[in-house]
């Protein structure tokens, strides 16, 4: 396996342009309950439930990501993520991501990743998978509740981005308001005005 410089980043991709602003945080937990257990198409999951779902997904796929860093640190970082807006007004979600070193055989890696995604209740299909293009392979998967994951693998690095279901629960709105107040008091951009990420996610 080719070694590449480790770069680990877990956080809200929609807020990567923030400078000097730390999202509102709560005490870190390392709960890894069954992914999607409290997140269904018709539910309104709380912020804590979306965090637990995100941590369970990260914990499941972490073992196959080379040099992805300490799992406990990745899980703790989820608690610092500020919810991102969904396409529908008044709904929010979490979009944790992380990355690791590259792999020698991206296609074989994606096949292995598909097995993990299926175990998470996120089966892929041919329309959400490509072969090796420019040394990189890609797969994404989603469920009826709106949960979506994308995995990209190449010789230089591997990338994982997860998007939870959307929710209008007040706990997400409160977290966004706290982050906005902190950003404005520090002179940083308002998180709600930042452009949404276009990284590798096919909705």
Buried (B, 14 or more C-beta within 10 A) or exposed (E): EEEBEEBBBBBBBBBEEBEEBEBBBEEBBBEBEEBBEBBBEEBBBBBBBBBBBBBBBBBBBBEBBBBBBEBEBBBBBBBBBBBBBBEEEEBBBBBBBBBBBBBEBBEEBBEEBBEBBEEBBBEBEEEBBBEBEEEBBBBBBBBEBBBBBBBBBBBEBBBBBBBBBBBEBEBBBEBBEBBBEBBEEEEBBEBBEBEEBEEBBEE
